Amino acid sequence: MDAVGYKKLIQTLARGKKGAATLTVEQSYQLIRGYELGYGSTSQLSAALMLMRVRGETAAEIAGVVLAIADSIDTEWSAIGVTLDWPCYAGKRNQLPYLLLCAKVLAKQGHRILLHGDNRQLTHRYHIGDMLGEIGITQASSPREAKAALDKQGVCYVNVDSLSPLADVFNGIQQQMGVRSLYQTAIRCVNPARANLCIRSYFHSGLDTLHRAVAELLNHHLFPSTTLIFKGYQGESELNPRCETLLTITEPTINRRIDNQQTNHRQINHRQIALPTRLSMLVGKLPSPAQLAPSWLNYIEQAIEPNRDCNESVRAQYAIVTTLTAILLLQSSRLSVCEAMEKADSLWRRYQHSQLNSQSQLNSQSKLNCQSQLNDQAGAGVMPDIYVRALVNDKEQSSAQLEVKCGS
């Protein structure tokens, strides 16, 4: 590859209706790598991306970009021991990302989950990167930090700019041109830590077929993984419990016998599963401002929301168990839909129960600590601190503080 060869890639895309052609996986890879190596300019790369966008990107072109992005990622990310790759780049328009609670449930079951996204894009949406501190998920910026978080919690988040320098390049082109490109699809398919299980979501019709073709190409060119593909809730990688969702699961089968000879050929099997709706009769009221605050995730997690029958509480519970159901089906081909639904319900109930127990123990310990401090101050002839007394009262009246949290 050199500057002349890079120009030829652009010419391949721009020869007009009769002469233009699509790029192969290798050519698409060279388009990105050539830019990184200085053979192409930002204007040339932008032109190529727009040409593909107008015509419609192919699976081979997306796969080539995925391979180039993967090559730009530090190889140490592949050594942190991730079992589930969970890209979250869409955000949600008018609802919090309940998938975070789903990830915490799975982490309790032994999964090591890498969440990755970009909260700098579509800033009007609710991104997981803006909710992490509220529910105690660590954001990592290096493989070492990610491994430490996974060892401790089983789940962590990394923003895409900490994974690849190409993220800023593509985002800059989008800002300048005002148009999305195949990057938005490719970045979801990167699997930076080489997990065996992957999630891929889409929103627009027809992208399921494209994601399926990309997954098949990547299984041959990059790393064999089992991938769950579905239409996400408002585009995010979380299921909508209010409608039936078609799940597509691609599974690589390696070293199959062909003509009685052992080969390294990777055959891709596809499973399609119709996941039924869980909330067909729910009235679609919008969440209240309190239900769009990050603290709402805590109330759902700890099952202490004051009105369990309010729309957003019901919607949240079923978004979690429906997404859990899909991931259980990804994890095991032996489970039926009914078995996966029952198991998801059980896992979520047990998780909430464990959170309630943990919170009760923390509250009891907090009261003991506060009372001990009051006794120490009284014994020393010191007026008890107002803050400490207020904290004791606060713990005793916690239920009264939640009355306004559910009012849609």
N, C-alpha and C positions, 0 to 999 in steps of 0.2 A: 504494500500500500504506500502511495505517495500522493502528492497534491494532484497530479494528473489523474491518478486512479480514483481519487475522491470526486473530482469533477464528473467522471464517467458514471458514478453512482447517481449523481443528481440528474445527469442526462437520461439515464435509464427511466427515471420517474417522469421526466418532463418533455418527452418527444411528441406529445400531442395524442389525440384520441387513438390513432392507428399505430403509432410507433412506441408509445409508452408501455412499460412493463412493470410488474410488481417486483419487489426485491425478494431474494431468497433469504433463508435464515442467515447464511454466511454473509451476504451483502448487507443485510440490516445490521448485523454485528459490526461489520467494518465501518458502516456509517457513523456509529457512535464511537468506536475505538479510534477511528481516524481523526475525529474531532478532538478526542482526548490527547492524541499524540501530536496535534498541531497541524495536521494535513488539511483540515477544513476549518472554515470560519463559522462564527455564530450565525451569520446571514445565510450561509449555505445550509447549515443544519436546519435553520428555521424554515427555509424554502422546502427542503425535503419533507419535513414534518407536515407542513401545510399541504403539500401535494398529496401525501398519503391520506391526510385527513379528508380532503375534498373527495377523493376517489373512494375512500373507505379502506381502512387498514386490514391487511390479511393476517392470519394466524402466524405465518412464517415471519412477517415483518415485526410483529409484536414479540415473538419468541427470540428473534435476534437481538432486539433491544433489551429484553430480560437478561440474556446471556452477557451482554456488555455491561449492564448495571451490576450484575453479580460479580463480574471480574473486577469491578472498581471497589468492591467491599472487602475490608480486611478479612483475611482467611481465619483469624482468631474467632470471628463470630460463629463459624461452623463447629467450633470445639466447646461450646458452652452447654451442650446437652439438652437441646430443646426437643420436645416431643410434638408440640402443636404450634404451627405458624398461623398467626391470626392478624392479617392486615386490616386496618380500620382507617380508611382515607376519606370516606364520604361525609361523616358527621350526620346528625339528624336535625331536621328543620324545626320541629316543635315538640321534642321529647328528649329526655336524657338517654344516654347510651347504657341500657340495662345489661348489655353484653359483658360489662365489667364485673357484675355480680356473678354471671354465668362462669366467667373465667376463674373467679375465686373459688367457686364450688368445685370446678374441675381440678384446680391446684390442690385442694384438700384431698382429692382422690389419687394424687401422685403424678398428675401431669406437670410438665415444665413448659409453660406457655410464654411465647414471645409475642407481645402486642406491638405493632408498629403503625405509625400514621404520620399525619402532618397537619397540625392545628393552625398553620399559617395560611392554609388554603381554605376558601369558603368560610371566612371568619364569622359569618352570621349564623353558622350552624353550631350545634353542640358536639364538640369533639371529645374523645376519651382523654386526650392529653391535657384537657382543662379540668378534669374531674379526679385525677389520680390521688391528690393529697387528701381528699375528703374520705376516701375509703381505704387508704393505706397501701396503695400500689406504688412501687418505686419506679421512678424514671431513671434509666441508665443512659450514659453517653459513651460507654466503652464496653468491650467484651468482658473485661474484668469486673466492672460494676454490674453488668447484667448477670454474670455467673454467680456473683455473691448474692444478688437479689433472688435469683432462682433457687439457690441452695437454701435460702432462708424462708421464702414465701411461695415458691413454685410458679410465680408469675411476675413479669416486669414489662415495662413499656420503653420503647426507644423511638425518638423522633427521627424521621427519615434523613435529616441533614447530618445526623451522627452516624449514619450507615454509609452513605455514598455522597461524594462531592458532586455527582451528576444531578442530584436533586435540585440544587440551586440553579444549575444551568437550565434545566427544563422549566423550573418555575419562573425563571427570568424571561425565557422565551414566551411563556404563556402570558405573563404580565405585559410584555411588550406588544405581542400580537393580539391579545384579547381573545384567543381561541385555544381550546384544549387540544391535546395531541394524544397519540397512542401511549405516551408516558403514563397517563392516568390509569390505563389498563395494565401496562407492563409492570408498574411498581407493585401492584397487588400480587404479582406472580413470582416475585424474586425469591422468596423463601431464604432469607439471608443466613439463617442458622442451620439450613439443611435438615429441617424437621421431617419426620416420616409422614405426619398428618398435616394437611394444609386446608385452609378455608379460602374460598374465592366468592365474592358477591358481586352482583351487577344490578342495574336498575332498568335499563332500556331493553325492550323486547329484541330478541335475536342474539343478544350477547352471550346467552348460555351456550349456544353452538360454538361461538368464537372461543370462549373460555375452555370449552371441552377440547377443541383442536389445539389450543396453546398448551394445555396440560399434557396432551399426548406428545407433542413435539419436545417439551421440556423433559419428559420422562426418558426420551431417547438421547437428548443432548446434554442434560445437566445432572439431575439427581432423581432417582426413582422415588416417588412419594404418592400417597393416596390422597386425593383431593376432593373436597366437598364443594359443589357449585350450586348456587341458588340465587333467586332474586331477593335482595336484601331489603329490610325495612327502611324506606326512604333512601335506598342505595347503600346503607351501612351493612356491615357483615353481622347482622342480627335478623332473626326471622320475625315476620309479622304474624301474630297469633290470630288475627281477624280474617285471614284468608288461607285457602289451601295453597301449599307451596310444593313445587316440584323440585326434588333434590336429585342432582346428578353426582354420582361418585365414580371417579376414575381410579382404577387400581392396576398398577403394573404387575405383571407376572413374568419373572425373570428365569432364564435358563430352562425354557420349555423344550421338549423334544420335538423336533421337526424331521420327518422322514427317518425316525428311529436314530437320530443323531443328536447328541447334546450340543446345544448352542447357547450363545449369550444374547439371543434375540429377546427384546422386551415386548411382550404382547400386552396391550392395554385393554382391560375389561371395563365396561361401563354398566353401572347399576342406576336405575331410575326409580325413585320412590315418591309417591304422592303423600305428603304429610297433611292430614286433615286440619281444618280450622278448629280452634279451641274456643273462639269468642264470636260466633256468628251473630248473636243477638245483642251484642254490646252497643250502646248508643255512643256515637263518636264525638263526645265533647272534648274540647281542647283542654290541656292541662292548665291549672292556675299558675300564677307567678311563683308561688311557694313550691309547686311541684316541678318547676324548672330550675330551682336552686340546687347546687350540688349536694346540699345536706339532705335532700329528699332521698338520695341513694342510701343514706344511713338508715332512714326510717324503714325503707323497703327491706334492707339487709337484716335488720334486727327485729322485723315484724312488730314494730311498735307504732305504726301509723294509726291514728285515732279512729279512723273510719275505714274498715277493711272493704266496705262495699262501694267506695267511691270509684269512679271510672278509672282514674289513672293508676290506682293501687291494683285493681284487677288486671288492667292491661300490662302493668309492669310484671306481675307475678307470672302471667302466661307468656309474656315475651321471653322471660328467663327459662321457663320449663320447656317451651317450644324449641328454643335454640339449643338447650341441653339435649333434647331428644334427637335433633339432627346430628349433633356431634357424637352422641352414643352410637348412632347408626353408621357414622363415618368410622368410628373406632372398631366396630364389630359387625361383620356381614351376617353373623348368625342370629342377631336380634331381629325380631319382628317389630313392626311399628308399635303395636300395642305394648309389647314388652319394654321397648325403649321409652315410651310415654310413661309407663308405670315407674320405671327406674328413675327417670328424670324427676317426676313428682316426689319420689322418696328422697332422692339426693337433696333436692331443694328444701324439703321440710326438715331433714336432719341438719342441714347447714344452718337454717334459721334457728333451730333449737339450740345448736351449739353456740350461736352468736348471743342468744338470750342468756344462756348460762354464763358465758364469758362476761357479758355486760353486768349481770347481777353480782358476780364476784368482784368486778371492778368497783361497782357502786358501794358494796359492803366494805371493801378495803378503804375506799376513799372516805367513807363516814368514820371508820375507825381512826384513820390518820388525822382527820380534822378534829375529832373528839379528843385524841391524844394531845394535839397541839393546844386545844382549848384548856385542857387540864393542866398542861405544863405552864401556860401563861397565867392561869388562875393561881397555881401554886407559888409562882414567883411574884405574885402581887401585881401582875400586869393586866391592864384592861384587854380582854380578848379582841383580837383583830377583827374589824368589821368584815373584811373579805372572807376570812375563815368561817365566821358565823353565817355569812350569806351563802357560802358554798355548801354548808350542811343543809340549810333550808332549801337550796336549789336541788339537791339530791332527793330530798323528801317530797318535793312538789314537782318532779319531772313530768308526770302525766299532764299536769295543768298547762305546761309550756307547749304542748303539742296540738292544742285545740284548733289552731288556725292553719295547720299544715295540710289539710285536705278539704278543699272547698270548691271543687269545680262544679 
